[in-house]
C-alpha cells in the first residue's frame, strides 16, 4: 500500500516533466528569449509568412518572415490549424509565432 501511494505521487510529477509548454499565454514562450534557452534555426518554407502575436490566425501580425531565410525558434504552442498543422513555432528574436506548416523539419514536434 505504501509503495502504491508513492508511485501515484510520482506519476503526475513525471508526466509534468515531459509535457511541452502549450498554453495560450505569450509569456510562456517568451522565456525562450533567455540566452541559455535551447533553440532551433529553421527555414521558412512555401512562401513569406506572417509572424503573429499569438498561436492563432486571428492574432495581430507582428512582422513578415521571408521564405528561404533562417530564424531562431525556441518553443511551440498548439493553436489554430492550417494545412493540418496545429502547432505554432515561437520566433525568439521577434517575439511572434509562425504556424508549423511554414517552418522546416527541425522545428517540428518530433524534433
C-alpha positions in Angstrom: 0.0 0.0 0.0 2.8 2.4 0.9 4.6 1.8 -2.4 1.4 2.4 -4.4 0.9 5.7 -2.7 4.5 6.8 -3.5 4.0 5.6 -7.1 0.8 7.6 -7.5 2.5 10.7 -6.1 5.4 10.4 -8.5 3.3 9.8 -11.6 2.0 13.3 -12.1 5.4 14.8 -11.4 7.0 12.6 -14.1 4.2 13.4 -16.6 4.7 17.2 -16.0 8.4 16.9 -16.6 7.9 15.6 -20.2 5.0 17.8 -21.3 6.0 20.7 -23.6 4.5 24.1 -22.9 1.3 24.6 -24.9 -0.5 27.4 -23.1 -2.1 30.3 -24.9 -0.2 32.9 -22.9 2.5 34.7 -25.0 4.8 34.9 -21.9 5.0 31.1 -21.7 7.3 31.0 -24.8 8.7 34.5 -24.0 11.0 32.6 -21.5 12.7 31.3 -24.7 14.3 34.7 -25.1 16.7 33.6 -22.3 20.1 33.3 -23.9 20.6 29.9 -22.2 17.4 28.6 -23.8 17.8 25.9 -26.5 16.5 26.9 -29.9 16.4 25.6 -33.4 17.4 27.5 -36.5 14.7 26.7 -39.1 14.0 27.9 -42.6 10.7 29.4 -43.7 9.1 27.2 -46.4 6.4 27.7 -49.1 6.1 31.5 -49.0 6.7 34.6 -47.0 4.6 34.3 -43.9 3.0 36.5 -41.2 4.5 36.1 -37.8 1.7 36.7 -35.3 1.4 37.8 -31.6 -0.2 34.5 -30.6 -0.8 31.0 -32.0 -3.9 32.0 -33.9 -4.8 33.0 -37.4 -6.7 36.0 -35.9 -3.7 37.3 -33.8 -2.1 40.6 -34.7 0.6 40.4 -37.4 3.9 41.4 -35.8 6.0 41.2 -39.0 6.6 39.0 -42.1 9.2 36.3 -42.2 10.9 35.8 -45.6 10.7 32.5 -47.4 14.1 30.7 -47.5 15.6 32.7 -44.6 16.6 31.1 -41.3 15.1 32.2 -38.0 15.5 31.1 -34.3 12.6 29.2 -32.8 12.6 28.5 -29.1 9.4 26.5 -28.4 6.0 25.8 -29.8 2.3 26.0 -28.8 -0.8 24.4 -30.1 -3.2 26.8 -31.8 -5.3 27.3 -34.9 -4.7 24.6 -37.5 -3.5 25.5 -41.0 -2.9 22.8 -43.7 -3.5 20.1 -41.0 -0.7 21.6 -38.8 -1.9 22.9 -35.4 1.5 23.8 -33.8 2.9 27.3 -33.9 6.7 27.9 -33.5 7.9 30.8 -31.4 10.4 33.2 -33.1 12.6 34.3 -30.2 14.2 37.3 -31.9 10.9 38.8 -33.0 8.6 37.6 -30.2 6.0 36.1 -32.5 4.5 32.8 -33.8 4.5 31.1 -37.2 2.4 28.1 -38.0 4.5 24.9 -38.3 3.4 24.4 -41.9 5.8 27.2 -42.8 8.9 26.0 -40.8 11.5 23.4 -41.8 11.6 19.9 -40.1 14.0 21.0 -37.4 11.1 22.9 -35.8 8.6 20.0 -36.0 7.1 18.4 -32.8 9.1 15.2 -33.5 12.5 17.0 -33.1 
